Amino acid sequence: MNKNPDSNQVNSLKHVLFGSLIGTTIEFFDFYIYANAAVLVFPQLFFPGSNPTNSILQSLATFSIAFFARPIGSAVFGHYGDKIGRKTTLVVALLTMGISTVAIGFLPTYASIGITAPLLLMLFRFGQGMGLGGEWGGAVLLAIENAPPGKRAWYGMFPQLGAPIGLLLSGGTFLLLSDTLTNEQFFDYGWRIPFIASAALVVVGFYIRLKITETPSFLASLETKKPVKTPLITLLKSYKRELVFGTLAAVTTFVIFYLLTVFTLSWATTDLGFTRRDFLKIQLFSVLFFGLSIPISALLADKFGRRLVLIVVSVAIVLFGLFFSYFLGSGNTVFITLFLCIGMVLMGLTYGPLGTFLSELFPTEVRYSGASLTFNFAGIIGAAFAPIIAIWIAKNYGLTYVGYYLSAAALVTFISLLLISKKEHQF
């Protein structure tokens, strides 16, 4: 007799797609408001010093903490997601991220409590990373494990759309604050508003997630197989190749994104003479192309295969990196806008099918852990230090070598995609 209360219920299309989208939108909104603040606010308020470059680098170091927390979140939440189900795990991951973000909004600054301020900032940043480490994989599985045949990449792109939507919301919020507050007001209390306001989004996401039932694939796995006792150990024993090459296949997605967002925002407002407001407007415009290219990538991935689409886009990113300095180094607003738009199109094309591709590398009983770990290990390699590395390269060798850095990452991804197993697991 089946005792699972979700076994006789079917998720509606509306609940599946909105439930996967709303969570990642909230998670990425929280993540990106920190990224903006790490460049625009935290260097002055939490890491004051005589050298502005050192303050920015220290601030970006706290930004990287979350990427080391994410695999831990993947292991913890993935363990329970594979053993007790996707639904409960997703709710707890969302709350972990939300509480950490709101807490940052209430933090005293260095001027008030000294060294304790950046230490608390790092603690809550770690909490953000833990939450996102568990959120992303579960949201992707919620979508693709409910997908009909032939539409897995299409369903899997809905949680990916949370990234550009979250970025638009976070960047738009900072732009609105820049337009409505004086510089003194912004640094006094304005920067706190998006962190605290994220509580409202978390409440909405919490409500939607509670209405969702377990996925058919997970329920079917419970009927036919015993849950894996320790998913992480099973992955390390039986799926090492998928973990390694899956991680490297996702690296470029992180490198290109954080170069186009965090690095360019820092470089443009410090070395190119752009105001915070003007460059945020350019970035927000380019994010529209990020969002539009994700559905296109999903259609292509369902028609031609996830792996082939990712291989072709990786080659395009190798070439794009070679023109990095020509566009960004020009200082010309039109050229820089064009550069960001092209880059965001490539980002969308590689990001759209990525969740589906990584999930298909693993069977249902370890899929939550496997997809989450590959994605978040790639975050450490491709994003944790990408802005810091890019700033150091640009200061010492010039923007041309930042482009080479991106091209090298794309080449690693290209080779990994060629070497990775073509086997697709049953859903």
N, C-alpha and C positions, 0 to 999 in steps of 0.2 A: 504493500500500500504506500503510495507516494504522500509523504507528509509535508512536502514543500508547498506553502500557500501560494507561491507564484506559478506552480506548475500548470494550472488550468487557466491562467490569465495570459493574454497576448498584448504586448505593447503596441499602442497605436503608432502610426507613422509620425504623427505630430509630436507625441511624447518622446519618441526615440530621437528624432532629429533635433528638436528644440532642447531636449535634456542633454544631449551630447554637446550642442553648441553653447548653451548658456553657461555651463560649467567652465569650459575652456576660455570663453570670453571673459568671465570674471577672473579666472586664474591669470590670464595674460594681461588683463587690465592692471591687476595688482602688481604683476612682475614688471610691467613697463613703466608704471609710475615711479617705481624704485629706480629703474634705469635712467629716466629723465632727471630725477632728483639727485642721483649719484653724479651726474655731470653738472647740473645747474645749481644745486643747493647744498648738498652735504659737504663738498670741499670747504666751504666757508663756515658752516655751522657746526660741523662735527670734526673736521680735520683742519682747523685754522693753522696757518704757518706763513712764513715769509716767502716761500717759493710756491707760486700757484700750480706749477706742474706737479710738484710732489704732493700737494693737497689733492689734486685730481686723481693721481695714481693711487693714493691711499684710499680715496673714496671708491674708486673702481675695484680695488682689492676686496672691499666688503661686498661689492656687486658679485664678485666671483664666488663668494662663499656659498651662495645658493646652488651653484652648479655642483659643488661637492656634496651638498645635502641631498640633491635630487636622486642620485643612485641609492642612498640610504632610504629615502622615501619610497623609491621603486621596490627595494627589497622588502621593506616592512609592509607597505600597502599591497604590493604584488603578492606577497605570501598569503595574506588574508583574502585578497581578491580571487586567487586561484583555489582557496580552500573553502571559504564561506560564501563567496559570490561577489559580483560586481557592484550591486546596488549599495549595500551598507558601506563598503569600502570607499566608494565614490563620495558618499555623504560626509564621512569622517575626513577625507582628504580635503574636501572643499572647506570645511570648518577650520582645519589646521591652517590653511593658507589665509583664510579670511581674518581669523583672530590675530595672526602675526602681522598682517598688513595694517589693521586698525591700531594695533599697539604702537607701530612706528609713528603713526600720526599724533600720538600723545607723548612722545619722548621729549624730555628736556634736552637742551643742546649742550655743547661743550662749555659754553660760557656759564651755564647754570650748575652743572655737576661734574665738570672736568672729564677725566678719562673714562668714567662710568658711562657717559653718553655714547661714545663709539662702541664700547663693549656691549651695551644693550642693543644698539643698532645691529651689530653682528649677530647677536642671539636671535632677534626676530627675523633677520634676513635668512638665517638658517631655517627657521620655521617656515618661511615662504617657500624655500627650496624643497623642504620635506613634503609640503602639501602638493606642490606642482609635480614632484616626482611620482606621487601616487595618482594624481588627477588625470594626467594626459593619457596614460595607457588605458585606464578604465573608460574614459570618454570615447576613445577610438573603438574599443571593443564593444561598447554599448551600441555604437552605430553599425559596425561591420558584422557583428554576430546576429544582428536583426535584418541584415540586407538580403534581398532576394537574389537568386543566381544572376550573374552578369552585371550586377550593379554594386559590387562590393566597394570599389574605389569611389563611386559616386556617393554612397552613404558615408564612407570613411573620410570624405573631404569636409563634412559638416563640422566636426570638432576642429579641423584645421582652420576653418573660417574664423574661429574664435581669436586667432592670432591677429589678423588685420583689423578685426572689429575692436579687439581690446586695445590695439595700438592707436586706432583712430580715437577711441574714447579717452585714453590717457593723454595722448598728444593734444587732442582738442581741449581737454580740461586745463592743461598747463597753458595752452594758448589763450583760452578765455581768461584765466587768472592773470596772465601777462597784460591783457587788454584792459582789465577792469581794476587792477590794483597797482599802486605805485611799487617801485622796487623795494622800498622799505617795508611796505605792507606784505609783499610777497614773501620776503625773507623772515618777517616777524611771525606771520600765521598762515599766509595764503598757501604755502606749499603743503601744509597739513591737511587741507580740505579734501583732496582726492583720496588720501589714505583713509580718513575717517568716513568719507561718503561711501567707500566701497562696502561698508556694512550693509547698506540697503540692497546692493547687488547680491551679496551673499545670502540674504534672506530670501530673495526671489529664487536663486539657484537651489537653495535648500528645499524650498517648497516643491519645485519641479522635480528634483531628484527623488523625493519621498514618494511621488506618484508613479515612479517607474518600477516595473517588475524585472525579475532576472531575465537574462538573454536566453533564447532557445538553445544555443550551443552549449552554454554552461549547464543548463538543466539536463540536456541530453548526455553530457559527459558524466554527470552524477548518476544517471541511470545505467550507463554502460561500463563505467570505470570507477575505481576508488580514487578519491582525491590524493594527489601526490603529497607525501608527508612533509617534505621540505622542498618546495619548488626551486629555491636557489641552488641547493646541492644537486638536484636533478639537472638543472641547466648547465652547471659547471662540469658534470660528468658526461652528459649525453649531447649537449648542444654548444660545445665550445666554439666550433667553427661558425655557427650562426651568430653567436654573441660577438665574436671578434670582427667578422666581416660586416655584420649588420651595423655595428657601432661605426666602423670606418666609412660605411656607405652613407651614414647620416651626418658625418662631420661637416661637409661643405655647407649644408643647410644652415648650420649654426654660424660658421665663419662668415658667410656672405651677409647673413642677417645682421649680426652685431657690428660688422664693419659699416653697413649701410645706415645703421641707426645710432648706436652709441658712439662709435668712433667718429663718424662724419659730423654728428652734433657737437662733439668736443672740438674737433679740428676747425670746423667752420666758425664757431663762436670765439675761438682763441687765436687762430692763425690766419683765418681768411677775412676777418672783420665783420662777419654777419652778426646781427642782433639775435637774441634768443627767439624773439617773436617771428622774425623774417625766416629764419631757417626752419623753425617748427612748421611754418606754413608750407614750405617746400617739401618737407618730409611727409606731412599729412597728405599732400596731393599725390606723392609717389605711392603711398600706401594703398590708394584706390586701385592702382595697377596690380599690387600684390593680391588684393581681394578678388579682382576680376580674373586673374590668371589661375587661381586655385580650381574653380569649376572646370575651366578648360583642360587643366592637367588631369582631372578626374575622368573626364570623357575620353581623353586620349589613352589614359591608363587602362580603362575598361575595354577599349577597342584593340590596343596594341600591346598591352601588358605593362605592369608597373616597372619592371626592371628595365625594359627597353627605353621607356620615357625618361627614367632617371639617368641612364647612360648618356642619352643624347643631350640632356640638359647639363650634365657634368662637363661635357666637351665644350658646350657654349659658355659655361662659367670660366673654364680655363682661358678661353679667348677674351672674355670680358675683363679678366684680371689684367691682361696686357695693356688695356687702355685706361686703367685706373687713374694714373697720374695725368693723362691728357685731359680728361674731363674734370676731375675734382680739383686738380692743381691749377686749372685755368682761372679760377676765381670768378668766372662768368656765370651769372645766375641762370641763364638759359642752358648752358652746357651742363652745369651741375644738376639742374632739374632733370634734364634728359638722362644724365648718368644714373640718377637715383631711380627714375622710372624704369629704365631698362633693367637695372639691377633687381628691382622689386618684381618685375615680370619673371625673371629667372628664379627668384626666390619662391614665388608662387608655384611655378612649374615643378620645382624640386620638392617643395613642401607638401603640396596637395596629395600626391599618392604615397608619401612616405609612411604615414601611419598604417595604411593598408599593407604596404610592402613588408614592413617590419613585423606586423602581426601574423602574416602568412608564413613567416619563417618558423613558427612554433605551433605545436599542437595545443588544443584547448586547455588541457590540465596545467600547462605552464605558460600559457600565452600572455596573461597579464604581467607576470614577472619578466618574461623574455622581451616583450615589446617595450616595456617601460625601461628596463635596464639598458638595452641597446640605445634607445633614444637619449637617455640621460647620461650614459657614459660618453656618448658623442658630444653632449653638452659640455662636459669637462674638457675634452680635447679641443673642441671647436669654438667654445664660447667663453669659458671661465676666464681666460686671460687674453682673449682675442683683442678687446679694446686696448689693454695695456701693452700687449705686444705690438699692435699697430701704431700706437702713439710713440713707442720707443723706436720702432723702425723708421717712422716718418721723421722723427727729430734727428736721428743719426744718419740715415741713408736716403731719405726722401720718399715721396709718395709712390714712385715707380716700384720700389721694393715692397710696399704694402700690397700692391697689385700682384707682384710675384708670390707673395704669401698666400693670397686668395687662389691664384692659379695652381700653386703646389697642393693646396688642400683639395681642390677639385680633381686634380690628377690622382691623388690617393683614393678618393671616392670612386673615380672611374675604374681604377684597377680592382678595387674591392668588389664592385658590382660585377665585373667580369669573372671574378674568382668564386663568388658566393654560390651556395647551393641553389639549384633551380627548383628543388622539390617544394611543392605547395601542400600544406597540411589541410586535412579535411575540416570543414566547418559544420 
